[in-house]
């Protein structure tokens, strides 16, 4: 007895749903790794705790209206290349001033 059309469509729909969910989970894992690495950089360079590093990234994201993952990516690029958009750098300095005792390395003295 062949399955009814609705049953076969339901099965393939479920496969598509599961494939989409797997893709979302893969993206979340990658995003989480990027954010964790950026937090590590903020912790090391800003001499703040991991919780403060997370707060710094969130504040930069909120103040610049850039997704947190994208802010994290910009911080990682800065770590590799030493380049950071001026608005992100200013927000990073401001956030570290609020959360940590130090200035970003190679930033001009105040």
N, C-alpha and C positions, 0 to 999 in steps of 0.2 A: 504494500500500500504506500503510495507516494505521499509525502507531506503536503499539507494544504499550502497554498501560496502564502498565506499570512504567516505560517510557521517558518517557512524558508526565508521570507523577508525579515522576520523577527530575529532569526539567527544571524543573518548577515548584518543587520542593523546593530546587533549587540557586538559583533566583531569590530565594526567601525567605531563604536563607542569605546570599546576597550583599547583599541589602537590609539585613539585620541587621548585617552587617559594615560596610557603609557608614555606618549609623547610629552604630555604636560608634566608628568613626573620626572622625565629625563631633563626637561628644561628647568624644573625647580631644583633638581640636584646640582646642575651646572650653575645656576644663579646663586645658590647657597654657597657653593665653593668660591665663587668670585667675591661675594660679600664677605665671607670669612677671611679671605686673603687681604682684602682692603682693610678690614678691621685690624688685622695683624699689623699692617703697615702703619695705621693710625696709632695703634698702641705703642709700637716701637719708636716711631718718630716723634709722637706727641707726648710720650711718657704718661699715658693714661691707662686706666683699667680697660679690660675688654667691654664691660658694660658702658663705660664712657665712650669708647671707640664706636660702639653701636649707636649711641646717642648722637655722636658727631655726624655719622653718616646720615642718620634720619634727619637731623637739622639741616644739613646741606641739601638733601633731597627736597625737604619742605620749602626751604627758603629760595631755591632755584627752580622749583617746579619741574625737576628732572627725576625720573624714576630712580629709586635707590640702587637698583642693579647697575644702571648707567653711571651713576655717581661712583659706584665701586669700580667699574671698569676704567673710568677716568683717573681714579687714584692709582690703579695698577699701571696704567700707561705712564703716569707721572713717575712712578717708581722705576720703570724701565728706561724711559726716555728723558725724564726731567722736565717734561712739558705738561702744562696744565692750563686750561682756559683761565684768564684772570678772574672772572666772576666766581669760579669754583674755588680758586686759590684764596680769594678774599673770604669766602664763606668758611672754608676750612680753617683759616687763621682765626676768624671770629669764634667759631665753634670751639676750637682748641683753647682760645682765651677763656671761654666760659667753663671749660671742663678740665683743662690741664695747665700746668705751670710754665710751659715752654713755648717757644716760637718755632715755626717751621724752619728747618735747616736751610741756609742760604737765602732766607728772606731778609730784605733790607731792615736794618735796625730802626726801631720806632723813635 
